[in-house]
Amino acid sequence: MAPTTSASTAEALAVLQLPNLAALTEQQMSGQACAWDAVPLSGVPAVDLGTQTTTRAGHPARWFPRGCPPCVAKEAYRALLDHASVCEQCADEAARCELGRGLYRLMRENRR
């Protein structure tokens, strides 16, 4: 997937629910494998999910998850359903909600 610079896409990526860090392999934490299904990402399109920060063993730690397009589309769909159920703007006129548009864009750009 080509990098997008849309504020709504960046905001949408930020609300995707990432897996529990304790359950991930080193490959998933470094972005070499999909954060959700552990499919290797070398030589295939992947979506950068942004640098994540956490604390491990009492020390700050950073990890660099990426996702395969089918998992990103599935997680964006989940996030859109969660968001739309509580967003007044989505209920009134979905096209006016920037986050909703960003999640929909992630679904559309990554479906296969």
Secondary structure as GFF3:
##gff-version 3
##sequence-region A 1 112
A	DSSP	alpha_helix	7	15	.	.	.	ID=ss1
A	DSSP	three_ten_helix	21	23	.	.	.	ID=ss2
A	DSSP	alpha_helix	26	30	.	.	.	ID=ss3
A	DSSP	beta_strand	47	48	.	.	.	ID=ss4
A	DSSP	beta_strand	52	56	.	.	.	ID=ss5
A	DSSP	beta_strand	59	63	.	.	.	ID=ss6
A	DSSP	beta_strand	66	67	.	.	.	ID=ss7
A	DSSP	alpha_helix	69	84	.	.	.	ID=ss8
A	DSSP	alpha_helix	88	93	.	.	.	ID=ss9
A	DSSP	three_ten_helix	94	96	.	.	.	ID=ss10
A	DSSP	alpha_helix	98	110	.	.	.	ID=ss11
###
